[in-house]
Amino acid sequence: MALPHSILKQLWDAGYGGRVIRVPVMNERVMLKVRANELLKETEELYELKGMTFVFERRGRSDFYRCFGLLKLCRRLHLSMEDARKVRRRAYSRWCHWMRSLEGSKLRIADGFGESGEGRRSYLDIRRRVHEGEVVNGGLPGELVEMAHNSVGSVTWR
């Protein structure tokens, strides 16, 4: 089997020239978890940008499934239809658990800041900035900043 030059160079630099190396077969469960984590990262971005929770809305699950269609997942992640279904189901299940157990209470508290959704919007904006690594300065409600730091720290798929 011919390997790309970049991989060969790394192996040579590490001192593996002329040695036999065994590469384990990819575990299916690990592969599905990695793919689900990719989906969860995209879901988190949608949540921060558009405020879509996919759980507390009336048609949350169907919106999630429509947003991450099977054929798109098959093409993009190079999966079979069955594996794409498993990945999507696993990602939604983990997202739903995280949203209900950890994030839902933060959203209810954030709704108390401001009127007609201003609090939630500012919380999600602060959360996005914290997620991107930006230092959030003063002038913002301290509770929202602390909740955003806790929320970003509670994520398990990064």
Summary of the structure (lengths in Angstrom):
residues: 158
radius of gyration: 20.4
end to end distance: 32.9
largest distance: 68.2
contacts: 391
relative contact order: 0.11
helix: 66%
strand: 0%
